[in-house]
Amino acid sequence: MAWSRRSFLLAAGAAASLPVRANGRAEELLADVVGHTLKPRPAGGLDIHHIATGRGDSTLISGPDGSSLMIDAGASYTASPPALALRPSTDRRPGEWIGRYARRRLNEVGSSELDVFLVTHQHPDHLGDVGPETPQAPGGAYRLTGVTDVDAIVPIRRLIDRGYPDYAAPVHSTAPFQANYEAFVRARHAAGRADERFRAGALNQLRRDGAAAFADFSIRNLAVNGEVWTGQGETARATFPSIAGLVAQDVPEENVWSAAFRLSYGDFDYFAAGDLTSSTFDGALPWRDVETAAARASGPVEVAVTPHHGMFDATGADMARALAPRTWIVPAWHAVHPSLSTLDRLFNPRLYPGPRDVFATGLDPATAAASPWLMDRLASRAGHVVVRVAPGGQSYRVVVTDNADEGDRVTAIFGPFVSAHSSWDAARPRQPQPAAASH
Ligand SMILES: [Zn+2]
């Protein structure tokens, strides 16, 4: 954590004593410069790219071991406005822009494939919508959108989602985008490609197969399908009641089944949870708040993504307290992202002490105009948000790049922030706390 005075001083010290690399160049010489192209990931560094197309979520993680993990490839076809304009332009589909972004990063490590792809849940702004204009893939088994567009550009070695192989829970959806995704999975299966279901509690299911190096780089699966990691080994507990016993209106919808995970590299921790929500319908259905349970299973982190795009029903107070991040990232693609209530909470110093920065991957002009007293406090409101963790994980920067074209031009740099956990943080248990406290 990097928000105490002590941590600030540590950050200042870190900036003054950047390690000298084997080739004799100080790391500072390799650091990004505003107006220049984003530098390649340094050896042993960890990059987390929040790709801003204005059409849904997509995150690319370039691990210190050279591995690649993509989470989601949204391609919402909601009209603009209220959705944001497609970036860089309407010349290509959102999934094509995402695939090309990934290809630029993979080229830097001499790879042409994504090691792992996680679909957090099955909504268009996370896996790709289907409309009359959506083209067929070569062979015609499915259409090209979102994740399938990405796979056509940078083939996905191992695909992980919350529903494989039957996609039956809570009910088998027949929505066109869902049917298209399942057709894609069937085609992969027929071709002998690897698909798996995300397992709550699993350690390193999301890491590249056979990756033995960088033991201090790990990814813990926190929650999926209403199951949450217990903190004991790889076990998980169910938080949902029997779905069969619920009246139809209480059956949780797709967002609440989202996959959540914590990535750790040395002292650096990162939390992401798809579209999990904290809403209990004002206390009526307390078990629906999987978001807080996942955050408590995680414990404090340096960087957190606001679940459900920072909407009013997510990033609850207890969840924010449990994570207490220095850096929040809002993956926005609609005029309701982020909601005023959520943004007000992110800035609330009474939830946890210390400064914090909030980065949005986009902001509708009307949203900015309606609430300048909050929106003007955003650290950035346009462009890809890249978290660049130094080799070993001791510190990180946040680099914003222009999404008006594919030049990856740096527009702003924040940090370095030190990942060392503060005394306040050290006093808190890193183990999960009982989720029942808020239920
Ligand atoms: Zn979403």
Residues whose N, C-alpha, C, O or C-beta is under 5 A from the ligand:
A	BS01	ZN	D125 D275
